[in-house]
Amino acid sequence: MKEGQKDFTFEQVLLLSDVQKGLQIGTPLVEEGKVGAKFLGQGKAQKVTTLKSKPKKRSKVKKGHRQPFTEVEIVKI
């Protein structure tokens, strides 16, 4: 994401659903399908902790990570 860019368009759309037109599935992409979106922010999710142990070996390994994400709001389909 570029600095200062708030609005952008997804031009590679895989599936569209509309009440009048029904379901459109792309092979591989839907032609003339565009989705307008608004950039809200970036951050990290809550920490995920894993614990691996081997019984009767006194071996324990604790690992954790935080998954980064980009938050967008769909404005126009």
mmCIF file of the N, C-alpha and C atoms, coordinates in Angstrom:
data_MODEL
# 
_entry.id   MODEL 
# 
loop_
_atom_site.group_PDB 
_atom_site.id 
_atom_site.type_symbol 
_atom_site.label_atom_id 
_atom_site.label_alt_id 
_atom_site.label_comp_id 
_atom_site.label_asym_id 
_atom_site.label_entity_id 
_atom_site.label_seq_id 
_atom_site.pdbx_PDB_ins_code 
_atom_site.Cartn_x 
_atom_site.Cartn_y 
_atom_site.Cartn_z 
_atom_site.occupancy 
_atom_site.B_iso_or_equiv 
_atom_site.pdbx_formal_charge 
_atom_site.auth_seq_id 
_atom_site.auth_comp_id 
_atom_site.auth_asym_id 
_atom_site.auth_atom_id 
_atom_site.pdbx_PDB_model_num 
ATOM 1   N N  . MET A 1 1  ? 0.856   -1.180  0.000   1.00 0.00 ? 1  MET A N  1 
ATOM 2   C CA . MET A 1 1  ? 0.000   0.000   0.000   1.00 0.00 ? 1  MET A CA 1 
ATOM 3   C C  . MET A 1 1  ? 0.890   1.225   0.000   1.00 0.00 ? 1  MET A C  1 
ATOM 4   N N  . LYS A 1 2  ? 0.624   2.138   -0.888  1.00 0.00 ? 2  LYS A N  1 
ATOM 5   C CA . LYS A 1 2  ? 1.401   3.365   -0.973  1.00 0.00 ? 2  LYS A CA 1 
ATOM 6   C C  . LYS A 1 2  ? 0.961   4.343   0.108   1.00 0.00 ? 2  LYS A C  1 
ATOM 7   N N  . GLU A 1 3  ? 1.894   5.181   0.541   1.00 0.00 ? 3  GLU A N  1 
ATOM 8   C CA . GLU A 1 3  ? 1.589   6.185   1.555   1.00 0.00 ? 3  GLU A CA 1 
ATOM 9   C C  . GLU A 1 3  ? 0.579   7.188   1.005   1.00 0.00 ? 3  GLU A C  1 
ATOM 10  N N  . GLY A 1 4  ? -0.421  7.511   1.798   1.00 0.00 ? 4  GLY A N  1 
ATOM 11  C CA . GLY A 1 4  ? -1.403  8.510   1.423   1.00 0.00 ? 4  GLY A CA 1 
ATOM 12  C C  . GLY A 1 4  ? -2.526  8.001   0.540   1.00 0.00 ? 4  GLY A C  1 
ATOM 13  N N  . GLN A 1 5  ? -2.436  6.768   0.042   1.00 0.00 ? 5  GLN A N  1 
ATOM 14  C CA . GLN A 1 5  ? -3.477  6.222   -0.824  1.00 0.00 ? 5  GLN A CA 1 
ATOM 15  C C  . GLN A 1 5  ? -4.601  5.653   0.036   1.00 0.00 ? 5  GLN A C  1 
ATOM 16  N N  . LYS A 1 6  ? -5.804  6.206   -0.095  1.00 0.00 ? 6  LYS A N  1 
ATOM 17  C CA . LYS A 1 6  ? -6.928  5.781   0.733   1.00 0.00 ? 6  LYS A CA 1 
ATOM 18  C C  . LYS A 1 6  ? -7.933  4.935   -0.048  1.00 0.00 ? 6  LYS A C  1 
ATOM 19  N N  . ASP A 1 7  ? -8.219  5.298   -1.311  1.00 0.00 ? 7  ASP A N  1 
ATOM 20  C CA . ASP A 1 7  ? -9.185  4.577   -2.127  1.00 0.00 ? 7  ASP A CA 1 
ATOM 21  C C  . ASP A 1 7  ? -8.455  3.843   -3.241  1.00 0.00 ? 7  ASP A C  1 
ATOM 22  N N  . PHE A 1 8  ? -8.904  2.624   -3.550  1.00 0.00 ? 8  PHE A N  1 
ATOM 23  C CA . PHE A 1 8  ? -8.308  1.864   -4.626  1.00 0.00 ? 8  PHE A CA 1 
ATOM 24  C C  . PHE A 1 8  ? -9.334  0.892   -5.176  1.00 0.00 ? 8  PHE A C  1 
ATOM 25  N N  . THR A 1 9  ? -8.984  0.212   -6.271  1.00 0.00 ? 9  THR A N  1 
ATOM 26  C CA . THR A 1 9  ? -9.909  -0.684  -6.960  1.00 0.00 ? 9  THR A CA 1 
ATOM 27  C C  . THR A 1 9  ? -9.259  -2.047  -7.144  1.00 0.00 ? 9  THR A C  1 
ATOM 28  N N  . PHE A 1 10 ? -10.007 -3.101  -6.799  1.00 0.00 ? 10 PHE A N  1 
ATOM 29  C CA . PHE A 1 10 ? -9.606  -4.465  -7.121  1.00 0.00 ? 10 PHE A CA 1 
ATOM 30  C C  . PHE A 1 10 ? -10.134 -4.759  -8.521  1.00 0.00 ? 10 PHE A C  1 
ATOM 31  N N  . GLU A 1 11 ? -9.229  -5.015  -9.469  1.00 0.00 ? 11 GLU A N  1 
ATOM 32  C CA . GLU A 1 11 ? -9.655  -5.272  -10.840 1.00 0.00 ? 11 GLU A CA 1 
ATOM 33  C C  . GLU A 1 11 ? -9.647  -6.753  -11.174 1.00 0.00 ? 11 GLU A C  1 
ATOM 34  N N  . GLN A 1 12 ? -9.036  -7.569  -10.365 1.00 0.00 ? 12 GLN A N  1 
ATOM 35  C CA . GLN A 1 12 ? -9.039  -9.012  -10.567 1.00 0.00 ? 12 GLN A CA 1 
ATOM 36  C C  . GLN A 1 12 ? -10.050 -9.622  -9.599  1.00 0.00 ? 12 GLN A C  1 
ATOM 37  N N  . VAL A 1 13 ? -11.254 -9.874  -10.103 1.00 0.00 ? 13 VAL A N  1 
ATOM 38  C CA . VAL A 1 13 ? -12.358 -10.364 -9.285  1.00 0.00 ? 13 VAL A CA 1 
ATOM 39  C C  . VAL A 1 13 ? -12.639 -11.810 -9.669  1.00 0.00 ? 13 VAL A C  1 
ATOM 40  N N  . LEU A 1 14 ? -12.755 -12.692 -8.693  1.00 0.00 ? 14 LEU A N  1 
ATOM 41  C CA . LEU A 1 14 ? -12.986 -14.112 -8.943  1.00 0.00 ? 14 LEU A CA 1 
ATOM 42  C C  . LEU A 1 14 ? -14.465 -14.480 -8.947  1.00 0.00 ? 14 LEU A C  1 
ATOM 43  N N  . LEU A 1 15 ? -15.300 -13.778 -8.165  1.00 0.00 ? 15 LEU A N  1 
ATOM 44  C CA . LEU A 1 15 ? -16.710 -14.136 -8.044  1.00 0.00 ? 15 LEU A CA 1 
ATOM 45  C C  . LEU A 1 15 ? -17.528 -12.894 -7.739  1.00 0.00 ? 15 LEU A C  1 
ATOM 46  N N  . LEU A 1 16 ? -18.704 -12.778 -8.384  1.00 0.00 ? 16 LEU A N  1 
ATOM 47  C CA . LEU A 1 16 ? -19.641 -11.698 -8.109  1.00 0.00 ? 16 LEU A CA 1 
ATOM 48  C C  . LEU A 1 16 ? -21.014 -12.296 -7.850  1.00 0.00 ? 16 LEU A C  1 
ATOM 49  N N  . SER A 1 17 ? -21.726 -11.742 -6.874  1.00 0.00 ? 17 SER A N  1 
ATOM 50  C CA . SER A 1 17 ? -23.073 -12.189 -6.564  1.00 0.00 ? 17 SER A CA 1 
ATOM 51  C C  . SER A 1 17 ? -23.998 -10.981 -6.586  1.00 0.00 ? 17 SER A C  1 
ATOM 52  N N  . ASP A 1 18 ? -25.080 -11.078 -7.366  1.00 0.00 ? 18 ASP A N  1 
ATOM 53  C CA . ASP A 1 18 ? -26.035 -9.992  -7.489  1.00 0.00 ? 18 ASP A CA 1 
ATOM 54  C C  . ASP A 1 18 ? -27.436 -10.582 -7.494  1.00 0.00 ? 18 ASP A C  1 
ATOM 55  N N  . VAL A 1 19 ? -28.408 -9.843  -6.948  1.00 0.00 ? 19 VAL A N  1 
ATOM 56  C CA . VAL A 1 19 ? -29.781 -10.346 -6.865  1.00 0.00 ? 19 VAL A CA 1 
ATOM 57  C C  . VAL A 1 19 ? -30.390 -10.477 -8.257  1.00 0.00 ? 19 VAL A C  1 
ATOM 58  N N  . GLN A 1 20 ? -30.210 -9.475  -9.128  1.00 0.00 ? 20 GLN A N  1 
ATOM 59  C CA . GLN A 1 20 ? -30.800 -9.514  -10.464 1.00 0.00 ? 20 GLN A CA 1 
ATOM 60  C C  . GLN A 1 20 ? -30.016 -10.430 -11.412 1.00 0.00 ? 20 GLN A C  1 
ATOM 61  N N  . LYS A 1 21 ? -28.690 -10.322 -11.385 1.00 0.00 ? 21 LYS A N  1 
ATOM 62  C CA . LYS A 1 21 ? -27.862 -11.078 -12.332 1.00 0.00 ? 21 LYS A CA 1 
ATOM 63  C C  . LYS A 1 21 ? -27.529 -12.482 -11.853 1.00 0.00 ? 21 LYS A C  1 
ATOM 64  N N  . GLY A 1 22 ? -27.650 -12.738 -10.583 1.00 0.00 ? 22 GLY A N  1 
ATOM 65  C CA . GLY A 1 22 ? -27.313 -14.046 -10.045 1.00 0.00 ? 22 GLY A CA 1 
ATOM 66  C C  . GLY A 1 22 ? -25.828 -14.147 -9.716  1.00 0.00 ? 22 GLY A C  1 
ATOM 67  N N  . LEU A 1 23 ? -25.331 -15.356 -9.722  1.00 0.00 ? 23 LEU A N  1 
ATOM 68  C CA . LEU A 1 23 ? -23.948 -15.632 -9.351  1.00 0.00 ? 23 LEU A CA 1 
ATOM 69  C C  . LEU A 1 23 ? -23.084 -15.707 -10.593 1.00 0.00 ? 23 LEU A C  1 
ATOM 70  N N  . GLN A 1 24 ? -21.989 -14.956 -10.609 1.00 0.00 ? 24 GLN A N  1 
ATOM 71  C CA . GLN A 1 24 ? -21.040 -14.978 -11.723 1.00 0.00 ? 24 GLN A CA 1 
ATOM 72  C C  . GLN A 1 24 ? -19.712 -15.510 -11.199 1.00 0.00 ? 24 GLN A C  1 
ATOM 73  N N  . ILE A 1 25 ? -19.289 -16.632 -11.755 1.00 0.00 ? 25 ILE A N  1 
ATOM 74  C CA . ILE A 1 25 ? -18.018 -17.239 -11.364 1.00 0.00 ? 25 ILE A CA 1 
ATOM 75  C C  . ILE A 1 25 ? -17.051 -17.071 -12.516 1.00 0.00 ? 25 ILE A C  1 
ATOM 76  N N  . GLY A 1 26 ? -15.882 -16.530 -12.224 1.00 0.00 ? 26 GLY A N  1 
ATOM 77  C CA . GLY A 1 26 ? -14.892 -16.285 -13.254 1.00 0.00 ? 26 GLY A CA 1 
ATOM 78  C C  . GLY A 1 26 ? -14.099 -17.523 -13.611 1.00 0.00 ? 26 GLY A C  1 
ATOM 79  N N  . THR A 1 27 ? -13.618 -17.559 -14.862 1.00 0.00 ? 27 THR A N  1 
ATOM 80  C CA . THR A 1 27 ? -12.765 -18.659 -15.301 1.00 0.00 ? 27 THR A CA 1 
ATOM 81  C C  . THR A 1 27 ? -11.515 -18.089 -15.934 1.00 0.00 ? 27 THR A C  1 
ATOM 82  N N  . PRO A 1 28 ? -10.507 -17.679 -15.292 1.00 0.00 ? 28 PRO A N  1 
ATOM 83  C CA . PRO A 1 28 ? -10.306 -17.580 -13.860 1.00 0.00 ? 28 PRO A CA 1 
ATOM 84  C C  . PRO A 1 28 ? -10.829 -16.286 -13.260 1.00 0.00 ? 28 PRO A C  1 
ATOM 85  N N  . LEU A 1 29 ? -11.081 -15.229 -14.088 1.00 0.00 ? 29 LEU A N  1 
ATOM 86  C CA . LEU A 1 29 ? -11.540 -13.948 -13.551 1.00 0.00 ? 29 LEU A CA 1 
ATOM 87  C C  . LEU A 1 29 ? -12.876 -13.563 -14.183 1.00 0.00 ? 29 LEU A C  1 
ATOM 88  N N  . VAL A 1 30 ? -13.649 -12.757 -13.473 1.00 0.00 ? 30 VAL A N  1 
ATOM 89  C CA . VAL A 1 30 ? -14.901 -12.225 -13.999 1.00 0.00 ? 30 VAL A CA 1 
ATOM 90  C C  . VAL A 1 30 ? -14.558 -11.028 -14.885 1.00 0.00 ? 30 VAL A C  1 
ATOM 91  N N  . GLU A 1 31 ? -15.054 -11.044 -16.122 1.00 0.00 ? 31 GLU A N  1 
ATOM 92  C CA . GLU A 1 31 ? -14.783 -9.933  -17.029 1.00 0.00 ? 31 GLU A CA 1 
ATOM 93  C C  . GLU A 1 31 ? -15.590 -8.711  -16.599 1.00 0.00 ? 31 GLU A C  1 
ATOM 94  N N  . GLU A 1 32 ? -14.988 -7.558  -16.702 1.00 0.00 ? 32 GLU A N  1 
ATOM 95  C CA . GLU A 1 32 ? -15.590 -6.280  -16.324 1.00 0.00 ? 32 GLU A CA 1 
ATOM 96  C C  . GLU A 1 32 ? -16.000 -6.239  -14.859 1.00 0.00 ? 32 GLU A C  1 
ATOM 97  N N  . GLY A 1 33 ? -15.364 -7.012  -14.038 1.00 0.00 ? 33 GLY A N  1 
ATOM 98  C CA . GLY A 1 33 ? -15.650 -7.005  -12.606 1.00 0.00 ? 33 GLY A CA 1 
ATOM 99  C C  . GLY A 1 33 ? -14.662 -6.113  -11.872 1.00 0.00 ? 33 GLY A C  1 
ATOM 100 N N  . LYS A 1 34 ? -15.192 -5.119  -11.168 1.00 0.00 ? 34 LYS A N  1 
ATOM 101 C CA . LYS A 1 34 ? -14.346 -4.215  -10.391 1.00 0.00 ? 34 LYS A CA 1 
ATOM 102 C C  . LYS A 1 34 ? -14.982 -4.014  -9.018  1.00 0.00 ? 34 LYS A C  1 
ATOM 103 N N  . VAL A 1 35 ? -14.144 -3.913  -8.002  1.00 0.00 ? 35 VAL A N  1 
ATOM 104 C CA . VAL A 1 35 ? -14.609 -3.703  -6.634  1.00 0.00 ? 35 VAL A CA 1 
ATOM 105 C C  . VAL A 1 35 ? -13.856 -2.513  -6.061  1.00 0.00 ? 35 VAL A C  1 
ATOM 106 N N  . GLY A 1 36 ? -14.598 -1.500  -5.630  1.00 0.00 ? 36 GLY A N  1 
ATOM 107 C CA . GLY A 1 36 ? -13.996 -0.323  -5.013  1.00 0.00 ? 36 GLY A CA 1 
ATOM 108 C C  . GLY A 1 36 ? -13.812 -0.554  -3.525  1.00 0.00 ? 36 GLY A C  1 
ATOM 109 N N  . ALA A 1 37 ? -12.666 -0.172  -3.008  1.00 0.00 ? 37 ALA A N  1 
ATOM 110 C CA . ALA A 1 37 ? -12.361 -0.403  -1.593  1.00 0.00 ? 37 ALA A CA 1 
ATOM 111 C C  . ALA A 1 37 ? -11.706 0.829   -0.989  1.00 0.00 ? 37 ALA A C  1 
ATOM 112 N N  . LYS A 1 38 ? -11.732 0.877   0.324   1.00 0.00 ? 38 LYS A N  1 
ATOM 113 C CA . LYS A 1 38 ? -11.157 1.986   1.072   1.00 0.00 ? 38 LYS A CA 1 
ATOM 114 C C  . LYS A 1 38 ? -10.189 1.413   2.103   1.00 0.00 ? 38 LYS A C  1 
ATOM 115 N N  . PHE A 1 39 ? -8.981  1.945   2.113   1.00 0.00 ? 39 PHE A N  1 
ATOM 116 C CA . PHE A 1 39 ? -7.939  1.501   3.043   1.00 0.00 ? 39 PHE A CA 1 
ATOM 117 C C  . PHE A 1 39 ? -8.216  2.068   4.431   1.00 0.00 ? 39 PHE A C  1 
ATOM 118 N N  . LEU A 1 40 ? -8.295  1.181   5.453   1.00 0.00 ? 40 LEU A N  1 
ATOM 119 C CA . LEU A 1 40 ? -8.559  1.626   6.817   1.00 0.00 ? 40 LEU A CA 1 
ATOM 120 C C  . LEU A 1 40 ? -7.320  1.597   7.708   1.00 0.00 ? 40 LEU A C  1 
ATOM 121 N N  . GLY A 1 41 ? -6.435  0.635   7.497   1.00 0.00 ? 41 GLY A N  1 
ATOM 122 C CA . GLY A 1 41 ? -5.235  0.586   8.322   1.00 0.00 ? 41 GLY A CA 1 
ATOM 123 C C  . GLY A 1 41 ? -4.555  -0.766  8.273   1.00 0.00 ? 41 GLY A C  1 
ATOM 124 N N  . GLN A 1 42 ? -3.386  -0.822  8.887   1.00 0.00 ? 42 GLN A N  1 
ATOM 125 C CA . GLN A 1 42 ? -2.633  -2.063  8.993   1.00 0.00 ? 42 GLN A CA 1 
ATOM 126 C C  . GLN A 1 42 ? -2.342  -2.318  10.457  1.00 0.00 ? 42 GLN A C  1 
ATOM 127 N N  . GLY A 1 43 ? -2.151  -3.573  10.803  1.00 0.00 ? 43 GLY A N  1 
ATOM 128 C CA . GLY A 1 43 ? -1.857  -3.904  12.183  1.00 0.00 ? 43 GLY A CA 1 
ATOM 129 C C  . GLY A 1 43 ? -1.440  -5.355  12.316  1.00 0.00 ? 43 GLY A C  1 
ATOM 130 N N  . LYS A 1 44 ? -1.445  -5.811  13.547  1.00 0.00 ? 44 LYS A N  1 
ATOM 131 C CA . LYS A 1 44 ? -1.128  -7.201  13.838  1.00 0.00 ? 44 LYS A CA 1 
ATOM 132 C C  . LYS A 1 44 ? -2.256  -7.802  14.669  1.00 0.00 ? 44 LYS A C  1 
ATOM 133 N N  . ALA A 1 45 ? -2.548  -9.061  14.409  1.00 0.00 ? 45 ALA A N  1 
ATOM 134 C CA . ALA A 1 45 ? -3.592  -9.758  15.151  1.00 0.00 ? 45 ALA A CA 1 
ATOM 135 C C  . ALA A 1 45 ? -3.068  -10.114 16.541  1.00 0.00 ? 45 ALA A C  1 
ATOM 136 N N  . GLN A 1 46 ? -3.939  -10.693 17.356  1.00 0.00 ? 46 GLN A N  1 
ATOM 137 C CA . GLN A 1 46 ? -3.516  -11.103 18.689  1.00 0.00 ? 46 GLN A CA 1 
ATOM 138 C C  . GLN A 1 46 ? -2.486  -12.223 18.584  1.00 0.00 ? 46 GLN A C  1 
ATOM 139 N N  . LYS A 1 47 ? -1.644  -12.325 19.588  1.00 0.00 ? 47 LYS A N  1 
ATOM 140 C CA . LYS A 1 47 ? -0.566  -13.292 19.578  1.00 0.00 ? 47 LYS A CA 1 
ATOM 141 C C  . LYS A 1 47 ? -1.114  -14.709 19.689  1.00 0.00 ? 47 LYS A C  1 
ATOM 142 N N  . VAL A 1 48 ? -0.578  -15.598 18.847  1.00 0.00 ? 48 VAL A N  1 
ATOM 143 C CA . VAL A 1 48 ? -0.920  -17.012 18.880  1.00 0.00 ? 48 VAL A CA 1 
ATOM 144 C C  . VAL A 1 48 ? 0.261   -17.744 19.502  1.00 0.00 ? 48 VAL A C  1 
ATOM 145 N N  . THR A 1 49 ? 0.006   -18.499 20.554  1.00 0.00 ? 49 THR A N  1 
ATOM 146 C CA . THR A 1 49 ? 1.064   -19.215 21.262  1.00 0.00 ? 49 THR A CA 1 
ATOM 147 C C  . THR A 1 49 ? 0.870   -20.711 21.089  1.00 0.00 ? 49 THR A C  1 
ATOM 148 N N  . THR A 1 50 ? 1.957   -21.417 20.762  1.00 0.00 ? 50 THR A N  1 
ATOM 149 C CA . THR A 1 50 ? 1.904   -22.867 20.646  1.00 0.00 ? 50 THR A CA 1 
ATOM 150 C C  . THR A 1 50 ? 2.925   -23.464 21.599  1.00 0.00 ? 50 THR A C  1 
ATOM 151 N N  . LEU A 1 51 ? 2.608   -24.609 22.122  1.00 0.00 ? 51 LEU A N  1 
ATOM 152 C CA . LEU A 1 51 ? 3.499   -25.315 23.044  1.00 0.00 ? 51 LEU A CA 1 
ATOM 153 C C  . LEU A 1 51 ? 3.623   -26.750 22.580  1.00 0.00 ? 51 LEU A C  1 
ATOM 154 N N  . LYS A 1 52 ? 4.862   -27.178 22.338  1.00 0.00 ? 52 LYS A N  1 
ATOM 155 C CA . LYS A 1 52 ? 5.119   -28.536 21.899  1.00 0.00 ? 52 LYS A CA 1 
ATOM 156 C C  . LYS A 1 52 ? 5.976   -29.216 22.953  1.00 0.00 ? 52 LYS A C  1 
ATOM 157 N N  . SER A 1 53 ? 5.557   -30.395 23.374  1.00 0.00 ? 53 SER A N  1 
ATOM 158 C CA . SER A 1 53 ? 6.334   -31.120 24.382  1.00 0.00 ? 53 SER A CA 1 
ATOM 159 C C  . SER A 1 53 ? 6.427   -32.584 23.997  1.00 0.00 ? 53 SER A C  1 
ATOM 160 N N  . LYS A 1 54 ? 7.512   -33.201 24.431  1.00 0.00 ? 54 LYS A N  1 
ATOM 161 C CA . LYS A 1 54 ? 7.706   -34.630 24.218  1.00 0.00 ? 54 LYS A CA 1 
ATOM 162 C C  . LYS A 1 54 ? 7.636   -35.307 25.578  1.00 0.00 ? 54 LYS A C  1 
ATOM 163 N N  . PRO A 1 55 ? 6.699   -36.204 25.751  1.00 0.00 ? 55 PRO A N  1 
ATOM 164 C CA . PRO A 1 55 ? 6.556   -36.849 27.058  1.00 0.00 ? 55 PRO A CA 1 
ATOM 165 C C  . PRO A 1 55 ? 7.790   -37.688 27.415  1.00 0.00 ? 55 PRO A C  1 
ATOM 166 N N  . LYS A 1 56 ? 8.123   -37.662 28.692  1.00 0.00 ? 56 LYS A N  1 
ATOM 167 C CA . LYS A 1 56 ? 9.229   -38.435 29.273  1.00 0.00 ? 56 LYS A CA 1 
ATOM 168 C C  . LYS A 1 56 ? 10.601  -38.023 28.755  1.00 0.00 ? 56 LYS A C  1 
ATOM 169 N N  . LYS A 1 57 ? 10.705  -36.873 28.080  1.00 0.00 ? 57 LYS A N  1 
ATOM 170 C CA . LYS A 1 57 ? 11.997  -36.406 27.564  1.00 0.00 ? 57 LYS A CA 1 
ATOM 171 C C  . LYS A 1 57 ? 12.418  -35.076 28.183  1.00 0.00 ? 57 LYS A C  1 
ATOM 172 N N  . ARG A 1 58 ? 11.551  -34.441 28.975  1.00 0.00 ? 58 ARG A N  1 
ATOM 173 C CA . ARG A 1 58 ? 11.800  -33.130 29.566  1.00 0.00 ? 58 ARG A CA 1 
ATOM 174 C C  . ARG A 1 58 ? 12.122  -32.082 28.488  1.00 0.00 ? 58 ARG A C  1 
ATOM 175 N N  . SER A 1 59 ? 11.411  -32.179 27.382  1.00 0.00 ? 59 SER A N  1 
ATOM 176 C CA . SER A 1 59 ? 11.634  -31.268 26.275  1.00 0.00 ? 59 SER A CA 1 
ATOM 177 C C  . SER A 1 59 ? 10.354  -30.479 26.014  1.00 0.00 ? 59 SER A C  1 
ATOM 178 N N  . LYS A 1 60 ? 10.455  -29.160 26.080  1.00 0.00 ? 60 LYS A N  1 
ATOM 179 C CA . LYS A 1 60 ? 9.318   -28.287 25.796  1.00 0.00 ? 60 LYS A CA 1 
ATOM 180 C C  . LYS A 1 60 ? 9.788   -27.147 24.917  1.00 0.00 ? 60 LYS A C  1 
ATOM 181 N N  . VAL A 1 61 ? 8.983   -26.803 23.912  1.00 0.00 ? 61 VAL A N  1 
ATOM 182 C CA . VAL A 1 61 ? 9.283   -25.696 23.015  1.00 0.00 ? 61 VAL A CA 1 
ATOM 183 C C  . VAL A 1 61 ? 8.052   -24.804 22.960  1.00 0.00 ? 61 VAL A C  1 
ATOM 184 N N  . LYS A 1 62 ? 8.233   -23.527 23.272  1.00 0.00 ? 62 LYS A N  1 
ATOM 185 C CA . LYS A 1 62 ? 7.145   -22.563 23.220  1.00 0.00 ? 62 LYS A CA 1 
ATOM 186 C C  . LYS A 1 62 ? 7.425   -21.586 22.085  1.00 0.00 ? 62 LYS A C  1 
ATOM 187 N N  . LYS A 1 63 ? 6.457   -21.464 21.177  1.00 0.00 ? 63 LYS A N  1 
ATOM 188 C CA . LYS A 1 63 ? 6.589   -20.564 20.036  1.00 0.00 ? 63 LYS A CA 1 
ATOM 189 C C  . LYS A 1 63 ? 5.361   -19.670 19.967  1.00 0.00 ? 63 LYS A C  1 
ATOM 190 N N  . GLY A 1 64 ? 5.519   -18.514 19.375  1.00 0.00 ? 64 GLY A N  1 
ATOM 191 C CA . GLY A 1 64 ? 4.397   -17.606 19.187  1.00 0.00 ? 64 GLY A CA 1 
ATOM 192 C C  . GLY A 1 64 ? 4.666   -16.659 18.035  1.00 0.00 ? 64 GLY A C  1 
ATOM 193 N N  . HIS A 1 65 ? 3.591   -16.149 17.459  1.00 0.00 ? 65 HIS A N  1 
ATOM 194 C CA . HIS A 1 65 ? 3.728   -15.159 16.403  1.00 0.00 ? 65 HIS A CA 1 
ATOM 195 C C  . HIS A 1 65 ? 2.470   -14.304 16.336  1.00 0.00 ? 65 HIS A C  1 
ATOM 196 N N  . ARG A 1 66 ? 2.593   -13.139 15.680  1.00 0.00 ? 66 ARG A N  1 
ATOM 197 C CA . ARG A 1 66 ? 1.462   -12.250 15.439  1.00 0.00 ? 66 ARG A CA 1 
ATOM 198 C C  . ARG A 1 66 ? 1.330   -12.064 13.936  1.00 0.00 ? 66 ARG A C  1 
ATOM 199 N N  . GLN A 1 67 ? 0.182   -12.413 13.395  1.00 0.00 ? 67 GLN A N  1 
ATOM 200 C CA . GLN A 1 67 ? -0.054  -12.356 11.960  1.00 0.00 ? 67 GLN A CA 1 
ATOM 201 C C  . GLN A 1 67 ? -0.371  -10.923 11.535  1.00 0.00 ? 67 GLN A C  1 
ATOM 202 N N  . PRO A 1 68 ? 0.374   -10.356 10.581  1.00 0.00 ? 68 PRO A N  1 
ATOM 203 C CA . PRO A 1 68 ? 0.047   -9.007  10.108  1.00 0.00 ? 68 PRO A CA 1 
ATOM 204 C C  . PRO A 1 68 ? -1.192  -9.037  9.209   1.00 0.00 ? 68 PRO A C  1 
ATOM 205 N N  . PHE A 1 69 ? -1.958  -7.930  9.192   1.00 0.00 ? 69 PHE A N  1 
ATOM 206 C CA . PHE A 1 69 ? -3.142  -7.844  8.350   1.00 0.00 ? 69 PHE A CA 1 
ATOM 207 C C  . PHE A 1 69 ? -3.316  -6.420  7.832   1.00 0.00 ? 69 PHE A C  1 
ATOM 208 N N  . THR A 1 70 ? -4.069  -6.301  6.741   1.00 0.00 ? 70 THR A N  1 
ATOM 209 C CA . THR A 1 70 ? -4.460  -5.018  6.180   1.00 0.00 ? 70 THR A CA 1 
ATOM 210 C C  . THR A 1 70 ? -5.980  -4.963  6.208   1.00 0.00 ? 70 THR A C  1 
ATOM 211 N N  . GLU A 1 71 ? -6.532  -3.920  6.792   1.00 0.00 ? 71 GLU A N  1 
ATOM 212 C CA . GLU A 1 71 ? -7.980  -3.790  6.927   1.00 0.00 ? 71 GLU A CA 1 
ATOM 213 C C  . GLU A 1 71 ? -8.515  -2.878  5.831   1.00 0.00 ? 71 GLU A C  1 
ATOM 214 N N  . VAL A 1 72 ? -9.487  -3.401  5.041   1.00 0.00 ? 72 VAL A N  1 
ATOM 215 C CA . VAL A 1 72 ? -10.101 -2.636  3.965   1.00 0.00 ? 72 VAL A CA 1 
ATOM 216 C C  . VAL A 1 72 ? -11.616 -2.683  4.123   1.00 0.00 ? 72 VAL A C  1 
ATOM 217 N N  . GLU A 1 73 ? -12.292 -1.663  3.610   1.00 0.00 ? 73 GLU A N  1 
ATOM 218 C CA . GLU A 1 73 ? -13.758 -1.605  3.604   1.00 0.00 ? 73 GLU A CA 1 
ATOM 219 C C  . GLU A 1 73 ? -14.202 -1.600  2.141   1.00 0.00 ? 73 GLU A C  1 
ATOM 220 N N  . ILE A 1 74 ? -15.118 -2.518  1.781   1.00 0.00 ? 74 ILE A N  1 
ATOM 221 C CA . ILE A 1 74 ? -15.634 -2.577  0.423   1.00 0.00 ? 74 ILE A CA 1 
ATOM 222 C C  . ILE A 1 74 ? -16.688 -1.487  0.275   1.00 0.00 ? 74 ILE A C  1 
ATOM 223 N N  . VAL A 1 75 ? -16.475 -0.592  -0.700  1.00 0.00 ? 75 VAL A N  1 
ATOM 224 C CA . VAL A 1 75 ? -17.350 0.561   -0.877  1.00 0.00 ? 75 VAL A CA 1 
ATOM 225 C C  . VAL A 1 75 ? -18.328 0.339   -2.032  1.00 0.00 ? 75 VAL A C  1 
ATOM 226 N N  . LYS A 1 76 ? -17.834 -0.163  -3.153  1.00 0.00 ? 76 LYS A N  1 
ATOM 227 C CA . LYS A 1 76 ? -18.655 -0.278  -4.355  1.00 0.00 ? 76 LYS A CA 1 
ATOM 228 C C  . LYS A 1 76 ? -18.311 -1.558  -5.094  1.00 0.00 ? 76 LYS A C  1 
ATOM 229 N N  . ILE A 1 77 ? -19.366 -2.230  -5.566  1.00 0.00 ? 77 ILE A N  1 
ATOM 230 C CA . ILE A 1 77 ? -19.154 -3.452  -6.366  1.00 0.00 ? 77 ILE A CA 1 
ATOM 231 C C  . ILE A 1 77 ? -19.706 -3.191  -7.755  1.00 0.00 ? 77 ILE A C  1 
# 
